[in-house]
Amino acid sequence: MDKFNTLTGVAAPLPIMNVDTDMIIPKQYLKTIQRTGLGKGLFSEMRYREDGSENPDFVLNLPAYRGAKILVAGDNFGCGSSREHAPWALLDYGLRCVISTSFADIFYNNCFKNGILPIKVTQAELDKLMDDAQRGANATLTIDLERQEIRGPDGGVVTFEIDPFRKHCLLNGLDDIGLTMQKADRIDAYEKSAAASRPWA
């Protein structure tokens, strides 16, 4: 997966609590096991009208937020079913970071495995970041993973906590497969040793 170090981009405000995975990517998009192409279905029930046209009131359809890379969301983001398609859809759309006061555990873990940084902040910090995000095209935030900082458009800084191992994986672009491949030499050596000691296996 792509490395995550410093991300600067427009932050879109989504001040809705309990956004579940069905809202993030509705069930009709779950037929595929491909990680690409799901961005079109992201928040589709809010982004589109019944006739398929865009809902002009939804935040990601507003001109200022069409290229958003960061989402500032309400409490308990990613609750509901444990579909990995949810972070796939966010990533395919172009969102690399979600900021909230809390996340559902499975969604939170899936984000890290797919190169998305979920950041937990306090309610007061979220209120400030939500206010920053509501500035439209001026709603630019910088996420510095190495320093564990969120820098706002007015120079304000919010620090955040992250598990050191997860931070290491994001900084180095290591998903589960990447972590395994770091041990490729040891795996090969074991396979050769096993084949020599048990030729009948």
VMD Tcl script that draws the C-alpha trace (Angstrom):
set ca {
  {0.00 0.00 0.00}
  {1.07 3.63 -0.41}
  {3.14 5.18 2.35}
  {1.51 7.78 4.57}
  {3.79 10.50 5.86}
  {2.43 14.03 5.43}
  {-0.94 14.73 3.85}
  {-2.14 18.23 2.96}
  {-5.58 18.64 1.47}
  {-9.11 19.92 1.74}
  {-11.08 18.54 4.68}
  {-14.76 17.83 4.11}
  {-17.13 18.21 7.08}
  {-19.61 15.40 7.75}
  {-21.20 16.33 11.09}
  {-23.28 13.16 11.35}
  {-23.05 10.73 14.26}
  {-23.14 6.94 13.84}
  {-22.26 6.83 10.14}
  {-22.37 3.09 9.55}
  {-20.64 1.05 6.88}
  {-23.88 0.70 4.90}
  {-23.99 4.49 4.59}
  {-20.33 4.53 3.57}
  {-20.77 1.86 0.88}
  {-24.29 0.38 0.43}
  {-24.79 -3.37 0.10}
  {-25.34 -3.39 -3.68}
  {-21.65 -2.53 -4.15}
  {-20.40 -5.54 -2.17}
  {-20.52 -8.02 -5.06}
  {-16.95 -7.24 -6.06}
  {-13.74 -8.24 -4.29}
  {-11.78 -5.62 -6.26}
  {-10.47 -2.69 -4.24}
  {-10.83 -0.26 -7.13}
  {-13.95 1.30 -8.59}
  {-15.80 1.58 -5.28}
  {-15.30 5.33 -5.00}
  {-18.36 5.88 -7.21}
  {-20.50 4.16 -4.58}
  {-19.11 6.06 -1.59}
  {-22.04 7.55 0.36}
  {-24.14 6.88 -2.74}
  {-27.48 7.08 -0.95}
  {-26.60 10.60 0.17}
  {-24.58 11.64 -2.91}
  {-27.21 10.72 -5.50}
  {-30.93 11.17 -5.98}
  {-33.24 8.30 -6.92}
  {-32.89 9.18 -10.62}
  {-29.09 8.86 -10.38}
  {-28.37 12.58 -10.53}
  {-26.14 14.21 -7.94}
  {-27.64 15.59 -4.76}
  {-26.34 19.18 -4.87}
  {-26.65 19.51 -1.08}
  {-24.30 16.65 -0.18}
  {-20.90 17.88 0.94}
  {-18.76 15.86 -1.51}
  {-20.81 17.23 -4.44}
  {-20.03 20.83 -3.52}
  {-17.28 22.28 -5.76}
  {-15.02 23.12 -2.81}
  {-14.99 19.53 -1.53}
  {-14.86 17.40 -4.69}
  {-11.15 16.80 -4.24}
  {-11.25 16.34 -0.47}
  {-8.55 14.09 0.97}
  {-9.63 14.32 4.61}
  {-13.02 13.69 6.23}
  {-14.00 15.30 9.54}
  {-16.88 13.21 10.85}
  {-19.19 12.81 13.83}
  {-18.85 10.34 16.69}
  {-18.83 6.54 16.18}
  {-17.81 6.57 12.54}
  {-17.77 3.22 10.72}
  {-20.20 1.35 12.96}
  {-22.44 -1.43 11.65}
  {-21.33 -4.45 9.63}
  {-17.66 -5.33 9.28}
  {-17.28 -4.76 5.54}
  {-13.76 -4.03 4.37}
  {-15.34 -2.41 1.31}
  {-15.90 0.70 3.46}
  {-12.22 1.73 3.68}
  {-11.74 0.53 0.09}
  {-14.44 2.99 -1.05}
  {-12.97 5.87 0.96}
  {-9.50 5.20 -0.44}
  {-10.71 4.78 -4.02}
  {-12.49 8.13 -3.77}
  {-9.24 9.75 -2.59}
  {-9.79 10.09 1.15}
  {-6.67 9.09 3.12}
  {-7.63 10.33 6.58}
  {-10.79 10.33 8.71}
  {-10.97 12.38 11.91}
  {-13.59 11.67 14.58}
  {-14.00 11.34 18.33}
  {-14.46 7.57 18.01}
  {-14.59 4.73 15.49}
  {-16.08 1.25 15.42}
  {-13.25 -1.19 16.22}
  {-13.38 -3.31 13.05}
  {-13.59 -0.30 10.75}
  {-10.74 1.36 12.67}
  {-8.50 -1.70 12.22}
  {-9.45 -2.07 8.54}
  {-8.41 1.52 7.87}
  {-4.83 0.89 8.98}
  {-4.65 -2.28 6.87}
  {-5.64 -0.31 3.77}
  {-3.49 2.82 4.12}
  {-6.07 5.14 5.69}
  {-5.23 7.03 8.87}
  {-8.16 7.22 11.34}
  {-7.46 9.89 13.96}
  {-9.24 10.09 17.31}
  {-9.58 13.55 18.86}
  {-11.53 15.07 21.73}
  {-14.94 16.62 21.17}
  {-13.51 20.12 21.63}
  {-10.80 19.39 19.06}
  {-13.35 17.92 16.66}
  {-15.53 21.02 17.00}
  {-12.56 23.21 16.03}
  {-11.59 20.97 13.11}
  {-15.20 20.82 11.94}
  {-15.29 24.61 11.97}
  {-12.08 24.66 9.92}
  {-13.55 22.15 7.47}
  {-16.67 24.25 6.94}
  {-14.59 26.97 5.28}
  {-14.88 25.29 1.90}
  {-11.88 25.65 -0.40}
  {-9.98 27.28 2.49}
  {-10.51 24.18 4.63}
  {-6.99 22.86 4.15}
  {-5.49 20.71 6.88}
  {-2.06 19.12 7.08}
  {-1.75 15.71 8.70}
  {1.81 15.00 9.83}
  {1.99 11.38 10.90}
  {5.65 11.47 11.96}
  {4.99 14.38 14.34}
  {1.44 13.15 15.12}
  {0.03 16.60 14.39}
  {-2.97 18.09 12.60}
  {-2.18 21.63 11.46}
  {-5.09 23.92 10.66}
  {-5.41 26.81 8.20}
  {-4.86 29.37 10.98}
  {-1.71 27.72 12.29}
  {-3.42 25.87 15.13}
  {-2.08 22.42 15.98}
  {-3.90 19.37 17.33}
  {-1.78 16.43 18.45}
  {-3.03 12.86 18.34}
  {-2.06 9.45 19.68}
  {-1.41 6.38 17.55}
  {-0.13 2.90 18.24}
  {3.61 2.84 17.40}
  {3.35 -0.36 15.35}
  {0.47 0.99 13.26}
  {2.37 4.23 12.77}
  {5.41 2.27 11.55}
  {3.28 0.32 9.07}
  {1.65 3.45 7.62}
  {4.92 5.36 7.35}
  {6.49 2.44 5.48}
  {3.46 1.38 3.43}
  {3.27 -2.07 5.04}
  {0.03 -4.02 4.96}
  {-0.22 -7.63 6.20}
  {1.32 -8.95 2.99}
  {4.11 -6.39 3.13}
  {4.91 -7.36 6.71}
  {5.09 -11.01 5.71}
  {7.33 -10.28 2.73}
  {9.83 -8.59 5.04}
  {10.53 -12.10 6.30}
  {10.79 -13.66 2.82}
  {14.42 -14.78 3.32}
  {13.57 -16.56 6.57}
  {10.50 -18.16 5.00}
  {12.57 -19.40 2.04}
  {15.25 -20.76 4.37}
  {12.65 -22.63 6.40}
  {11.02 -24.10 3.28}
  {14.39 -25.37 2.02}
  {15.25 -26.83 5.42}
  {11.85 -28.48 5.71}
  {12.11 -29.95 2.21}
  {15.58 -31.37 2.99}
  {14.56 -32.90 6.31}
  {11.20 -34.21 5.12}
  {11.60 -35.05 1.40}
  {8.51 -37.26 1.54}
  {6.22 -34.38 2.63}
}
mol new
graphics top color blue
foreach p $ca { graphics top sphere $p radius 0.5 }
foreach p [lrange $ca 0 end-1] q [lrange $ca 1 end] { graphics top cylinder $p $q radius 0.2 }
display resetview
